[in-house]
Amino acid sequence: QVQLVESGGGLVQAGGSLRLSCAASGRTFSTYAVAWFRQPPGKEREFVAAISSGGRPYYTQSEKGRFTISRDNAKNTVYLQMNSLKPEDTAVYYCAADPFRELGPYDYWGQGTQVTVSS
């Protein structure tokens, strides 16, 4: 099992950048696929990006080019670098992980970190 803790959220102006971190416990985290999801206010949770255990990234078309997912297995951490942020990126961002499924469903979830983008 792994436990996931997100950090790095906050308030940023439109056009700015944030880097979210997903820190995991567990010695086998490097073998897990990890994803970022977000839930905008009043909306359903949606997929943002994922990264396989081997480092292959996946993105939605709307985030490709603005967001970059990466992992540092030595630190048991996955990052989401978010650039050119827009007000519609405002959401609670969650990381999720699974030992078998690159694109979900994911068995392990963090508590989320709030990202607010002001116009």
Sequence and secondary structure as in RCSB ss.txt:
>XXXX:A:sequence
QVQLVESGGGLVQAGGSLRLSCAASGRTFSTYAVAWFRQPPGKEREFVAAISSGGRPYYTQSEKGRFTISRDNAK
NTVYLQMNSLKPEDTAVYYCAADPFRELGPYDYWGQGTQVTVSS
>XXXX:A:secstr
   EEEE  EEEETT  EEEEEEE STTGGGSEEEEEEE TTS  EEEEEE TT  EEE TTTBTTEEEEEEGGG
TEEEEEE S  GGG EEEEEEEESS TTS  SEE   EEEEEE 
